[in-house]
Amino acid sequence: MAVDPALSGMTLPATEPYEITRAKIREFRRAIGDTTGADTEAPPTFPIVVAFSALQQLMAHPLAGMSLHRVVHGDQRFVQSRPLTAGDVVTAQLTIDAVRQAGGADILKTRSEIVTAGGEHVCTAHATLVHQAEQPAG
């Protein structure tokens, strides 16, 4: 089943609040092999932790018909207003900017706005997702 093009332009509800802690920053730094940074400021790629919850909402949407194991990233980038820091409580809200089909795959351009509980913009996470539909048995 192809992703419904009607998803283009849709904004999903904000994710549940996510608290950035020193422990989470340390864990992320270890996972990416960064032993040089402090545990009070998150690395520039840390927003994927928050944005991934928004991506999971998209995959669960009935019009999407997506499975994580069939998705690859065509592009991922972060535009930050400021770094995430320990003590921040943030949410992500995903918008599907475009949906198109090419070569038997669905290509979705998404944008997740990450803001603090007080509404301060911290980061915009952009992702291009390439979803290969399941092929019929034959």
C-alpha positions as CSV (number, residue, x, y, z in Angstrom):
1,M,0.0,0.0,0.0
2,A,1.4,3.4,-0.9
3,V,1.5,6.2,1.5
4,D,-1.6,8.4,0.9
5,P,-0.5,11.7,-0.7
6,A,-3.3,13.4,1.4
7,L,-0.8,13.3,4.3
8,S,1.1,16.1,2.6
9,G,0.7,19.3,4.7
10,M,-0.6,17.4,7.7
11,T,0.7,18.3,11.2
12,L,0.5,15.6,13.8
13,P,-0.1,16.3,17.5
14,A,2.9,17.2,19.7
15,T,4.7,14.4,21.4
16,E,4.6,13.8,25.1
17,P,7.0,16.1,27.0
18,Y,10.5,14.7,27.1
19,E,12.9,15.8,29.9
20,I,16.6,16.2,28.9
21,T,18.8,15.0,31.8
22,R,22.5,14.8,32.3
23,A,22.2,11.0,32.3
24,K,20.4,10.9,28.9
25,I,23.1,13.3,27.5
26,R,25.9,11.0,28.9
27,E,24.2,7.9,27.5
28,F,23.8,9.5,24.0
29,R,27.4,10.7,24.0
30,R,28.6,7.2,24.9
31,A,26.4,5.7,22.1
32,I,28.0,8.0,19.5
33,G,31.5,7.6,20.8
34,D,31.8,11.2,22.1
35,T,33.9,11.2,25.2
36,T,34.9,14.9,25.0
37,G,31.7,16.8,25.8
38,A,30.1,17.8,29.0
39,D,26.9,16.2,30.2
40,T,25.0,19.5,30.5
41,E,24.8,20.3,26.8
42,A,23.5,17.7,24.3
43,P,25.4,17.0,21.0
44,P,23.9,18.6,17.9
45,T,22.4,15.3,16.8
46,F,20.6,14.6,20.1
47,P,17.3,16.1,18.9
48,I,16.8,12.8,16.9
49,V,15.9,11.3,20.3
50,V,12.9,13.6,20.6
51,A,12.1,13.7,16.8
52,F,11.9,9.9,16.7
53,S,8.8,9.9,18.9
54,A,7.2,12.2,16.3
55,L,8.3,9.9,13.5
56,Q,6.7,7.0,15.3
57,Q,3.4,8.8,15.4
58,L,3.7,9.3,11.6
59,M,4.3,5.6,11.1
60,A,1.3,4.7,13.2
61,H,-1.0,7.0,11.3
62,P,-3.6,5.0,9.4
63,L,-3.0,6.9,6.1
64,A,0.7,6.2,6.3
65,G,0.8,2.5,6.2
66,M,4.5,2.5,7.0
67,S,6.7,0.0,8.8
68,L,10.0,1.1,10.4
69,H,11.9,-1.9,8.9
70,R,11.0,-0.7,5.4
71,V,12.3,2.9,6.0
72,V,15.6,4.4,5.2
73,H,16.7,8.0,5.7
74,G,17.3,9.9,2.5
75,D,18.4,12.9,4.4
76,Q,18.5,14.1,8.1
77,R,19.5,17.5,9.3
78,F,19.0,19.7,12.3
79,V,18.6,23.5,12.4
80,Q,19.2,24.6,16.0
81,S,18.2,27.9,17.6
82,R,20.3,26.7,20.6
83,P,21.6,23.4,22.0
84,L,19.4,21.2,24.1
85,T,20.6,21.3,27.7
86,A,20.0,19.3,30.9
87,G,16.8,20.5,32.5
88,D,15.0,21.3,29.2
89,V,11.5,19.7,28.8
90,V,10.6,19.6,25.1
91,T,8.1,18.3,22.7
92,A,8.3,17.6,18.9
93,Q,5.5,18.3,16.4
94,L,5.9,16.8,13.0
95,T,4.6,18.2,9.7
96,I,4.6,16.2,6.5
97,D,5.9,18.8,4.0
98,A,5.6,16.5,0.9
99,V,4.7,13.0,-0.2
100,R,5.6,11.5,-3.6
101,Q,6.2,8.2,-5.1
102,A,9.3,7.3,-7.2
103,G,10.6,3.9,-8.3
104,G,8.1,2.0,-6.3
105,A,8.9,3.8,-3.0
106,D,7.2,6.5,-1.1
107,I,9.3,9.6,-0.3
108,L,8.2,11.8,2.5
109,K,9.8,15.1,3.5
110,T,9.1,15.8,7.2
111,R,9.8,18.7,9.6
112,S,9.7,18.3,13.4
113,E,9.6,21.5,15.4
114,I,11.2,20.9,18.9
115,V,10.2,23.5,21.5
116,T,10.5,23.8,25.3
117,A,7.5,23.6,27.6
118,G,7.5,27.4,27.6
119,G,7.2,27.5,23.8
120,E,10.8,28.4,23.0
121,H,12.0,27.0,19.7
122,V,15.1,24.9,20.1
123,C,15.5,22.9,16.9
124,T,13.9,22.0,13.6
125,A,14.6,18.4,12.6
126,H,14.3,17.7,8.9
127,A,14.1,14.2,7.5
128,T,13.5,12.7,4.1
129,L,12.1,9.1,4.6
130,V,12.1,6.5,1.8
131,H,9.6,3.8,2.5
132,Q,9.5,0.7,0.3
133,A,6.1,-0.9,0.2
134,E,5.8,-4.6,0.9
135,Q,5.9,-6.6,-2.2
136,P,3.2,-9.1,-2.8
137,A,4.3,-12.8,-2.5
138,G,4.6,-14.3,-5.9
